[in-house]
Amino acid sequence: MRDWAFTHTQYDRMYSYMKYTNLASSATAAAIGMTKVKEYADDVNGISYVYAMTKEQWDEMKKSQVK
């Protein structure tokens, strides 16, 4: 999804939101190159995490994988 979105859309940043206890989602976001940019309290989850990645970061990651 990350690669498709950066290749086929004009979005310059992607976000992923998850409940703080969802360790699998946090690990997946980190594994694909996203970094945690925010934590916030919410009524549904108690605490949610926000992970993000810019298209520029994605481009740099792709270049380093080619080597």
C-alpha positions as CSV (number, residue, x, y, z in Angstrom):
1,M,0.0,0.0,0.0
2,R,2.8,2.4,0.9
3,D,4.6,1.9,-2.4
4,W,1.4,2.1,-4.4
5,A,0.3,5.3,-2.7
6,F,3.6,7.1,-3.2
7,T,3.8,5.8,-6.8
8,H,0.2,6.4,-8.0
9,T,-1.0,9.5,-6.0
10,Q,0.2,13.0,-5.3
11,Y,0.2,12.5,-1.5
12,D,3.5,13.5,0.0
13,R,3.0,11.9,3.4
14,M,1.3,8.8,4.8
15,Y,0.0,8.3,8.3
16,S,-0.9,5.3,10.4
17,Y,-3.0,5.5,13.5
18,M,-3.3,2.8,16.2
19,K,-4.2,2.0,19.7
20,Y,-1.1,2.1,22.0
21,T,-1.6,-1.6,22.9
22,N,-1.6,-2.7,19.3
23,L,2.0,-3.9,19.2
24,A,1.7,-5.7,15.9
25,S,0.6,-2.5,14.1
26,S,3.3,-0.5,15.7
27,A,5.9,-3.1,14.7
28,T,4.5,-3.1,11.1
29,A,4.6,0.6,10.8
30,A,8.2,0.7,12.0
31,A,9.2,-2.2,9.7
32,I,8.0,-0.4,6.6
33,G,10.0,2.7,7.5
34,M,7.4,4.8,9.4
35,T,8.4,6.6,12.6
36,K,6.2,7.5,15.6
37,V,5.4,11.2,15.4
38,K,2.7,11.7,18.0
39,E,0.8,10.2,20.9
40,Y,-2.5,11.5,22.0
41,A,-5.3,10.7,24.4
42,D,-8.7,9.8,22.9
43,D,-12.0,8.7,24.2
44,V,-12.1,5.4,22.3
45,N,-8.6,4.0,22.7
46,G,-7.3,5.8,25.7
47,I,-4.0,6.6,23.9
48,S,-3.4,6.4,20.2
49,Y,-0.1,6.5,18.4
50,V,0.5,8.2,15.0
51,Y,3.3,7.0,12.7
52,A,4.2,8.8,9.5
53,M,6.5,8.7,6.5
54,T,7.1,11.3,3.8
55,K,7.5,10.6,0.1
56,E,11.0,12.0,0.5
57,Q,11.9,9.5,3.2
58,W,10.4,6.7,1.1
59,D,12.5,7.8,-1.9
60,E,15.7,7.8,0.2
61,M,14.8,4.4,1.7
62,K,14.4,3.0,-1.9
63,K,17.7,4.4,-3.0
64,S,19.5,2.8,0.0
65,Q,17.9,-0.6,-0.8
66,V,19.3,-0.6,-4.3
67,K,22.9,-0.6,-3.2
